[in-house]
Amino acid sequence: MNERVYLKGPVESLDPYGPDGYQVTEFVDKEPTRQISVFGEEWVSSLDAYHPLAGMTLGDQPLPPGWRPEDEDDDVEFLSQEEFEEYWAEAMRRRGSTE
């Protein structure tokens, strides 16, 4: 069975005048598979390869060998799969409303 981990943490905008935000990432077997970055009203999903505020929209770094949840910084929050899916659904809704 695939091990899934969902993390939410702060992210800085690539635009020095843009808002900082947060990102929500799904890891399956320690590899990032889906990600949402939120900068104010701008929601960016990993369905697009690049965004001016986020850069690459899906991190390319897996969770390190021997990773443990207690190794995360205090500003990282663990989410349930249901919580992640709610973020993903909202990102998809917003993506659809701009096409």
C-alpha positions in Angstrom: 0.0 0.0 0.0 1.2 3.5 -0.8 2.2 5.7 2.1 0.7 9.1 1.8 1.7 12.2 3.7 0.1 15.7 3.4 2.0 18.8 4.5 1.0 22.5 4.6 3.7 25.1 5.1 4.7 28.6 4.3 6.1 29.5 0.9 7.7 32.7 -0.4 6.6 34.3 -3.7 9.2 34.7 -6.4 7.8 38.2 -7.0 9.6 40.4 -4.4 6.5 42.6 -4.3 4.0 39.7 -4.3 2.4 38.2 -1.3 3.9 35.2 0.5 1.6 32.4 1.1 1.5 28.7 1.8 1.6 25.4 -0.1 0.0 22.1 0.4 1.8 19.0 -0.9 0.8 15.4 -1.2 3.6 12.9 -1.0 3.1 9.3 -2.1 5.9 6.9 -1.0 7.9 10.1 -0.1 7.7 11.5 -3.6 5.7 14.8 -4.2 2.7 14.0 -6.5 0.4 17.0 -6.2 0.8 20.5 -4.8 -1.2 23.7 -4.4 0.4 27.1 -3.7 -1.8 29.9 -2.4 -0.7 33.5 -2.7 -3.6 35.7 -1.5 -6.3 35.1 -4.0 -4.0 33.3 -6.5 -4.2 29.5 -6.3 -1.7 27.6 -8.3 -1.8 23.9 -8.8 0.9 21.4 -10.0 -1.2 20.8 -13.1 0.7 23.7 -14.6 4.5 23.3 -14.9 5.4 26.9 -14.0 3.8 30.0 -12.4 5.4 33.5 -12.0 4.7 33.6 -8.3 5.5 29.9 -7.5 8.2 29.0 -10.0 8.0 25.2 -10.5 4.6 24.2 -9.3 5.6 20.8 -7.9 8.6 20.4 -5.7 11.2 18.0 -7.0 12.6 16.9 -3.7 11.3 13.7 -2.0 11.0 13.4 1.7 14.5 12.5 2.8 15.6 9.0 3.8 14.7 8.3 7.4 12.2 11.2 7.4 9.9 11.3 10.5 7.0 13.6 11.1 8.6 15.0 14.3 11.5 16.3 12.1 9.3 19.0 10.6 9.5 22.6 11.6 6.8 24.1 13.9 5.3 26.0 11.0 4.5 22.9 9.0 1.1 21.4 9.6 0.0 17.8 8.8 -3.2 17.4 6.9 -5.5 14.5 6.5 -6.2 13.2 3.0 -9.7 14.6 3.2 -8.3 18.1 4.1 -5.9 17.9 1.2 -8.6 16.9 -1.2 -10.6 19.9 -0.1 -7.7 22.2 -1.0 -7.3 20.4 -4.3 -11.0 20.7 -5.2 -10.9 24.4 -4.5 -7.7 24.8 -6.6 -9.5 22.9 -9.5 -12.6 25.1 -9.0 -10.6 28.3 -9.3 -8.6 26.9 -12.2 -11.8 26.2 -14.1 -13.2 29.6 -13.4 -10.3 31.3 -15.2 -10.3 29.2 -18.3 
